[in-house]
Amino acid sequence: MKKIVLAVVILGSSIIAFSHEFWLQPAKFMLKVNEPARVNIMVGENYKGERSDGRRYQVLQFKHFAAGKEEVVQQPLTGKKKSSLTMAFSTAGNHMLAFSNTGKYIGLDAKKFNEYLVEEGLNNVKEWREQHELTEKPGREFFQRCAKTLFQVGEGQDDTYARNTGMRIELIPAVNPYAIRNGDAVTFKVLFDNQPVKNALVLAWQVKNGKTTVSKIRSNEAGEVSFPLERAGRWMISSVHMVADPTGEKADWQSFWGSYTFGY
């Protein structure tokens, strides 16, 4: 099995400006039964950002999962950017929200696209462009976002944390993040179209006391990464997977951005 490589970096201002994470950010992750919590759909860098502009895309999927059940979230998104809602859960246990939106087309000049591939660890695309002598060619891309967040409501845990929600890219933990002891190793699996992604760059972000850190890990043959988890602050696990666009008409590549958030 391929060795998993772990590196911890304190984030500064070196993140490339056009590289943005996308995630669901509740005001609280640990709730009482029927306690309302505001959830914002966020975009930004360093696991800090602003509300995504929901007026610029359509919702492909917005579902609520709990205790073996799933339902479409019927509440409309609110606010000037149509990117917030308030949720309350009537049963104890774990609850998950899964959100994906329609994609967008973008174009980057060759230099920025090459930098972007390095920053996001998309070695498969970088190497393909090098092998085909296309590193001087601009990058045309179609990108889509897929985000999940997990709540702990009241007492008790269940297997909601491991639900495959049907989105193109899925990040799935092997254990419940709310059931572990402080410092335990946690394994996440990266799936694309339900198949494990080998050598994916996975980022485990933590915001604690206003400070952001990130662990960068490459997935093994089974699409898995493992890292120690501190039961403090808020966490986001994220990864990007890029494949060739099947038509090549409007884009050469398609990228899918996955995130999974939880917190203490």
Secondary structure as UniProt FT lines:
FT   STRAND          6..10
FT   TURN            17..18
FT   STRAND          21..26
FT   STRAND          30..31
FT   TURN            33..34
FT   STRAND          37..45
FT   TURN            46..47
FT   STRAND          48..51
FT   HELIX           54..56
FT   STRAND          59..66
FT   TURN            67..68
FT   STRAND          69..72
FT   TURN            79..82
FT   STRAND          84..87
FT   STRAND          93..101
FT   STRAND          104..108
FT   HELIX           110..119
FT   TURN            120..121
FT   HELIX           123..131
FT   TURN            132..133
FT   TURN            135..136
FT   STRAND          139..153
FT   HELIX           159..162
FT   STRAND          169..173
FT   TURN            177..179
FT   TURN            182..183
FT   STRAND          185..192
FT   TURN            193..194
FT   STRAND          195..196
FT   TURN            198..199
FT   STRAND          201..208
FT   TURN            209..210
FT   STRAND          211..218
FT   TURN            221..222
FT   STRAND          224..228
FT   STRAND          234..244
FT   STRAND          253..263
//
